[in-house]
Amino acid sequence: MKDTMADNEQDDKALADDGSIALPAHVAGSGTLDRLVDTALGYAKAATAENTNKAYAADWKHFTRWCRMKGTEPLPPSTEMIGLYITNLAAGDDKAPALSPSTIERRLSGLAWNYQQRGMSLDRKDRHIATVLAGIKNSHFRPPVQKEAILAEDILAMVATLPFDLRGMRDRAILLMGYAGGFRRSEIVSLDVGKDDTIDSKGWIEIEKEGMVVTLSAKTGWREVEIGRGSSKQTCPVHALEQWLDFAKIDFGPLFVRTSRDGKRALEARLNDKHVARLIKSTVLKSNVRSELKEKERLALFSGHSLRAGLASSAEVDERYVQKHLGHASAEMTRKYQRRRDRFRVNLTKAAGL
């Protein structure tokens, strides 16, 4: 048993280190082939978003630990044990609270992906998994918790709290651009100034007279987002970005980078997407946004997705334009982001003659 566990741990480490991309056993390594292996590994990692990779790795670590605590092994996949695992997740215990059905489904996706990387398959339609999951959904379903949308008056109050040093210019550009573009926080920090500036880039910008075009790699593939200039320089996302790039002397590489401790000098390191979430929460607290609530409640209401929901809720244009701007495959997904839409603008009751 110990030898088997050690072998599995060795396999897990090998997968984590090289992504299961390796030469066949009968092929001798060489400098050229080894470089191709490294390149293939890079492509394999790029197949899913960085945050998704981290989540799937955490899912696998949690599941393998649970298996070994129960005296079993995670390999090969056992639908019976995975059925018991998701039952445990739904029920909770003294050490961990019960998880929601959506989180459990995400865990299953993580396990299926990990098994696939090991050349195995997980049949999620097997009765030991599918039936248990259906019962969990019926027993524990609750509406998803949506983060509060940041509306136009909110974003203005938030950017007004920022200083006018280099760091403040950067953060102002992040908030205004994130709001006007309806971007996810990971999309904001993954942009470069130009195409192919860095290997970890997920997109780039092109500034024009009327506004700017952002080309980015999203969940649905490459897409272009047009951000027009605002009605005033104080609230214009394009002007805010131009100021940041000018004063930070950035004309190549990551669009948003870290600054020195005094906030006066731009560094080379790309910002982490967590900075966007922290920035939103800190400026919400400093402004008068939902000031009638306690600090803890205000912090819980807003997240990085609040910018995206804010654009969908505030833009007074045809829904199809918002759908295209956000890159949604369906209008129904767009409506999930609209926190204050007119649900009865189209009255089918009257249209039907009643």
C-alpha positions as CSV (number, residue, x, y, z in Angstrom):
1,M,0.0,0.0,0.0
2,K,2.8,2.4,0.9
3,D,4.6,1.7,-2.4
4,T,1.4,2.3,-4.3
5,M,0.8,5.6,-2.5
6,A,4.4,6.7,-3.1
7,D,4.0,5.8,-6.8
8,N,0.8,7.8,-7.1
9,E,2.4,10.8,-5.3
10,Q,5.3,10.5,-7.7
11,D,2.9,10.5,-10.7
12,D,1.0,13.5,-9.3
13,K,4.3,15.4,-8.9
14,A,5.4,14.5,-12.4
15,L,2.1,15.7,-13.8
16,A,2.2,19.0,-11.8
17,D,5.8,19.6,-13.0
18,D,5.5,18.8,-16.7
19,G,1.8,18.6,-17.4
20,S,2.1,15.0,-18.5
21,I,3.8,16.1,-21.7
22,A,6.7,13.8,-22.2
23,L,8.6,11.9,-24.9
24,P,7.6,8.3,-25.6
25,A,9.8,5.8,-23.6
26,H,11.4,4.4,-26.8
27,V,12.5,7.9,-28.1
28,A,15.9,9.2,-27.0
29,G,15.9,12.8,-25.8
30,S,17.7,15.6,-27.6
31,G,18.0,19.4,-27.3
32,T,15.5,20.0,-30.1
33,L,12.9,17.5,-28.8
34,D,13.3,18.7,-25.2
35,R,12.6,22.2,-26.4
36,L,9.5,21.0,-28.2
37,V,8.4,19.3,-25.0
38,D,8.7,22.6,-23.1
39,T,6.8,24.4,-25.9
40,A,4.0,21.7,-25.8
41,L,3.8,22.1,-22.1
42,G,3.3,25.8,-22.5
43,Y,0.5,25.2,-25.0
44,A,-1.1,22.6,-22.6
45,K,-1.1,25.1,-19.7
46,A,-2.6,27.8,-22.0
47,A,-5.5,25.5,-22.9
48,T,-7.3,26.7,-19.7
49,A,-7.1,29.9,-17.8
50,E,-4.5,30.3,-15.0
51,N,-7.2,30.6,-12.3
52,T,-8.9,27.5,-13.7
53,N,-5.6,25.6,-13.6
54,K,-5.1,26.6,-9.9
55,A,-8.7,25.6,-9.0
56,Y,-8.4,22.2,-10.7
57,A,-5.1,21.6,-8.9
58,A,-6.7,22.4,-5.6
59,D,-9.7,20.1,-6.5
60,W,-7.3,17.2,-7.1
61,K,-5.3,17.8,-4.0
62,H,-8.5,17.9,-1.8
63,F,-9.9,14.7,-3.4
64,T,-6.6,12.7,-3.2
65,R,-6.3,13.7,0.5
66,W,-9.9,12.7,1.2
67,C,-9.3,9.3,-0.6
68,R,-6.3,8.5,1.5
69,M,-8.0,9.5,4.7
70,K,-10.7,6.9,3.8
71,G,-8.1,4.2,3.1
72,T,-8.5,4.2,-0.7
73,E,-6.6,5.5,-3.7
74,P,-7.7,8.2,-6.3
75,L,-6.4,6.1,-9.2
76,P,-8.0,4.6,-11.2
77,P,-11.3,6.5,-11.0
78,S,-14.0,4.9,-9.0
79,T,-17.5,6.3,-9.6
80,E,-18.7,4.7,-6.4
81,M,-16.1,6.5,-4.3
82,I,-16.6,9.8,-6.2
83,G,-20.3,9.5,-5.4
84,L,-19.5,9.1,-1.7
85,Y,-17.1,12.1,-2.0
86,I,-19.7,14.5,-3.4
87,T,-22.1,13.2,-0.7
88,N,-19.5,14.2,1.9
89,L,-19.1,17.6,0.2
90,A,-22.9,18.2,0.3
91,A,-23.3,17.1,3.9
92,G,-20.3,18.8,5.3
93,D,-18.7,17.8,8.6
94,D,-16.9,19.3,11.7
95,K,-13.9,20.3,9.6
96,A,-15.6,21.8,6.6
97,P,-19.1,23.3,5.8
98,A,-21.4,21.9,3.2
99,L,-20.7,23.1,-0.3
100,S,-23.3,24.4,-2.7
101,P,-24.4,22.2,-5.7
102,S,-22.6,24.6,-8.1
103,T,-19.4,24.3,-6.2
104,I,-19.7,20.5,-6.2
105,E,-20.2,20.5,-9.9
106,R,-17.1,22.6,-10.3
107,R,-15.2,20.1,-8.2
108,L,-16.4,17.3,-10.5
109,S,-15.2,19.2,-13.5
110,G,-11.8,19.5,-11.8
111,L,-11.6,15.8,-11.2
112,A,-12.7,15.0,-14.7
113,W,-10.0,17.3,-16.1
114,N,-7.3,15.8,-13.9
115,Y,-8.2,12.2,-14.9
116,Q,-8.1,13.3,-18.5
117,Q,-4.6,14.6,-18.1
118,R,-3.6,11.2,-16.7
119,G,-5.1,9.4,-19.7
120,M,-8.2,8.2,-17.9
121,S,-11.9,9.2,-18.2
122,L,-14.5,9.9,-15.6
123,D,-18.0,9.0,-16.5
124,R,-20.1,11.7,-14.8
125,K,-23.3,10.1,-16.2
126,D,-22.7,7.0,-14.2
127,R,-25.6,6.4,-11.8
128,H,-23.3,6.6,-8.7
129,I,-22.4,10.2,-9.6
130,A,-25.4,11.5,-11.7
131,T,-28.1,10.2,-9.4
132,V,-26.4,11.4,-6.2
133,L,-25.7,14.8,-7.8
134,A,-29.4,15.2,-8.9
135,G,-30.5,14.4,-5.4
136,I,-28.0,17.0,-4.0
137,K,-29.4,19.6,-6.4
138,N,-33.0,18.9,-5.4
139,S,-32.3,18.9,-1.7
140,H,-29.9,21.8,-1.5
141,F,-30.8,24.1,-4.4
142,R,-30.7,27.8,-3.6
143,P,-30.5,30.8,-6.0
144,P,-27.0,31.9,-6.8
145,V,-25.6,34.8,-4.8
146,Q,-24.9,37.7,-7.1
147,K,-22.5,40.5,-6.4
148,E,-23.8,44.0,-6.4
149,A,-23.4,46.0,-9.6
150,I,-21.3,49.1,-9.6
151,L,-23.4,51.8,-11.3
152,A,-22.3,55.0,-13.0
153,E,-22.7,57.2,-9.9
154,D,-20.8,54.6,-7.9
155,I,-17.8,54.4,-10.2
156,L,-17.5,58.2,-10.2
157,A,-17.5,58.3,-6.4
158,M,-14.9,55.5,-6.3
159,V,-12.4,57.1,-8.7
160,A,-12.8,60.4,-6.8
161,T,-11.1,58.8,-3.8
162,L,-7.9,58.0,-5.7
163,P,-4.8,60.3,-5.4
164,F,-3.2,61.9,-8.4
165,D,0.2,60.2,-8.1
166,L,1.3,57.4,-10.5
167,R,-0.4,54.7,-8.6
168,G,-3.6,56.7,-8.5
169,M,-3.5,57.2,-12.3
170,R,-3.1,53.5,-12.8
171,D,-5.9,52.5,-10.5
172,R,-8.2,55.2,-12.0
173,A,-7.5,53.7,-15.5
174,I,-8.2,50.2,-14.2
175,L,-11.6,51.1,-12.7
176,L,-12.8,53.2,-15.6
177,M,-11.5,50.8,-18.3
178,G,-12.8,47.8,-16.5
179,Y,-16.2,49.4,-16.1
180,A,-16.5,50.7,-19.7
181,G,-15.2,47.5,-21.2
182,G,-17.2,45.2,-18.9
183,F,-14.0,43.2,-18.3
184,R,-13.3,40.4,-15.9
185,R,-10.5,41.3,-13.5
186,S,-8.2,38.6,-15.1
187,E,-8.8,40.2,-18.5
188,I,-7.8,43.6,-17.3
189,V,-4.4,42.6,-15.9
190,S,-3.6,40.2,-18.8
191,L,-3.5,42.9,-21.5
192,D,-0.3,44.2,-23.1
193,V,0.3,47.5,-24.9
194,G,1.0,45.8,-28.2
195,K,0.4,42.5,-29.9
196,D,2.9,39.7,-28.9
197,D,4.7,42.0,-26.4
198,T,5.0,39.2,-23.8
199,I,4.4,35.4,-23.8
200,D,1.8,35.6,-21.0
201,S,-0.3,38.2,-22.8
202,K,-4.0,37.6,-23.3
203,G,-4.6,40.6,-25.5
204,W,-3.6,44.1,-26.5
205,I,-4.9,47.7,-27.1
206,E,-5.1,50.1,-30.0
207,I,-5.8,53.7,-29.2
208,E,-7.5,55.8,-31.9
209,K,-9.0,59.2,-32.1
210,E,-12.5,58.2,-31.3
211,G,-11.6,55.6,-28.6
212,M,-9.7,52.4,-28.3
213,V,-10.1,48.8,-29.5
214,V,-9.2,46.0,-27.0
215,T,-8.4,42.6,-28.5
216,L,-8.5,39.9,-25.9
217,S,-8.6,36.2,-25.5
218,A,-11.8,35.4,-23.5
219,K,-13.7,32.2,-22.6
220,T,-15.4,32.2,-26.0
221,G,-12.2,32.9,-28.0
222,W,-10.6,36.0,-29.4
223,R,-12.9,39.1,-29.6
224,E,-12.7,42.8,-30.0
225,V,-14.2,45.3,-27.5
226,E,-14.6,49.0,-28.6
227,I,-14.4,51.6,-25.8
228,G,-15.4,55.1,-26.9
229,R,-14.1,58.3,-25.3
230,G,-16.2,59.6,-22.5
231,S,-18.1,62.9,-22.2
232,S,-15.3,64.5,-20.1
233,K,-11.7,63.8,-19.5
234,Q,-12.3,63.3,-15.8
235,T,-14.5,60.2,-16.5
236,C,-13.0,59.1,-19.8
237,P,-11.4,55.6,-19.6
238,V,-9.3,56.2,-22.7
239,H,-7.9,59.5,-21.4
240,A,-7.2,57.8,-18.0
241,L,-5.3,55.1,-19.7
242,E,-3.3,57.6,-21.9
243,Q,-2.3,59.5,-18.8
244,W,-1.1,56.3,-17.0
245,L,0.9,55.1,-20.0
246,D,2.4,58.6,-20.5
247,F,3.5,59.3,-16.9
248,A,4.5,55.7,-16.3
249,K,6.6,55.8,-19.6
250,I,5.1,52.5,-20.7
251,D,5.1,51.8,-24.5
252,F,5.8,48.0,-24.4
253,G,4.8,45.0,-22.3
254,P,2.1,44.6,-19.7
255,L,-0.5,47.4,-19.7
256,F,-0.8,47.5,-15.9
257,V,2.3,47.0,-13.7
258,R,3.2,47.4,-10.1
259,T,4.6,50.6,-8.8
260,S,7.3,51.5,-6.2
261,R,6.3,51.8,-2.6
262,D,6.0,55.6,-2.8
263,G,3.7,55.2,-5.8
264,K,5.9,57.4,-8.0
265,R,7.7,54.8,-10.3
266,A,6.4,52.1,-12.5
267,L,8.0,48.6,-12.1
268,E,8.2,45.8,-14.7
269,A,6.1,43.2,-12.9
270,R,2.5,42.6,-14.2
271,L,-0.2,43.3,-11.7
272,N,-2.1,40.3,-10.2
273,D,-5.8,40.1,-10.8
274,K,-6.3,40.1,-7.0
275,H,-5.3,43.8,-7.1
276,V,-8.4,44.6,-9.0
277,A,-10.7,43.0,-6.4
278,R,-8.8,44.7,-3.6
279,L,-9.0,48.1,-5.4
280,I,-12.8,47.8,-5.8
281,K,-13.3,47.0,-2.2
282,S,-11.0,49.7,-0.9
283,T,-12.5,52.5,-3.1
284,V,-16.0,51.3,-2.2
285,L,-15.2,51.8,1.5
286,K,-13.5,55.2,0.9
287,S,-16.5,56.5,-1.1
288,N,-20.1,56.8,-0.1
289,V,-21.2,53.7,-2.0
290,R,-23.8,51.9,0.1
291,S,-22.6,53.9,3.1
292,E,-25.8,53.0,5.0
293,L,-24.5,49.5,5.5
294,K,-21.8,48.3,7.9
295,E,-18.3,47.9,6.6
296,K,-18.4,44.1,6.5
297,E,-21.7,44.1,4.6
298,R,-20.3,46.6,2.0
299,L,-17.2,44.5,1.5
300,A,-19.3,41.3,0.9
301,L,-21.5,43.0,-1.7
302,F,-18.8,43.9,-4.2
303,S,-16.1,42.0,-6.1
304,G,-14.2,42.1,-9.4
305,H,-17.4,41.0,-11.2
306,S,-19.2,44.1,-10.0
307,L,-17.6,46.2,-12.8
308,R,-19.0,43.8,-15.4
309,A,-22.4,43.7,-13.8
310,G,-22.3,47.5,-13.6
311,L,-21.9,48.0,-17.3
312,A,-24.7,45.5,-18.1
313,S,-27.0,47.3,-15.6
314,S,-26.2,50.9,-16.5
315,A,-25.9,50.9,-20.3
316,E,-29.2,52.3,-21.7
317,V,-28.8,50.6,-25.1
318,D,-30.4,47.7,-26.9
319,E,-29.6,44.4,-25.0
320,R,-27.9,42.8,-28.1
321,Y,-25.2,45.5,-28.0
322,V,-24.5,44.7,-24.3
323,Q,-24.4,41.0,-25.1
324,K,-21.9,41.5,-27.9
325,H,-19.8,43.9,-25.7
326,L,-19.6,41.4,-22.9
327,G,-19.0,38.5,-25.3
328,H,-22.0,36.4,-24.1
329,A,-23.2,33.6,-26.2
330,S,-26.8,34.2,-25.2
331,A,-29.1,37.1,-24.2
332,E,-30.1,35.0,-21.1
333,M,-26.5,35.2,-19.8
334,T,-26.5,38.9,-20.3
335,R,-29.7,39.3,-18.4
336,K,-28.1,37.6,-15.4
337,Y,-25.7,40.5,-15.2
338,Q,-28.4,43.2,-15.4
339,R,-29.4,44.0,-11.9
340,R,-31.9,46.8,-12.7
341,R,-33.4,46.1,-16.1
342,D,-37.0,46.9,-17.1
343,R,-38.4,43.3,-17.0
344,F,-41.7,44.5,-18.5
345,R,-40.5,46.7,-21.3
346,V,-41.8,44.1,-23.7
347,N,-45.3,43.3,-22.5
348,L,-46.4,40.1,-24.2
349,T,-49.7,40.1,-22.3
350,K,-50.8,43.3,-24.0
351,A,-49.3,42.2,-27.3
352,A,-51.4,39.0,-27.1
353,G,-54.6,41.1,-26.8
354,L,-55.3,41.0,-23.1
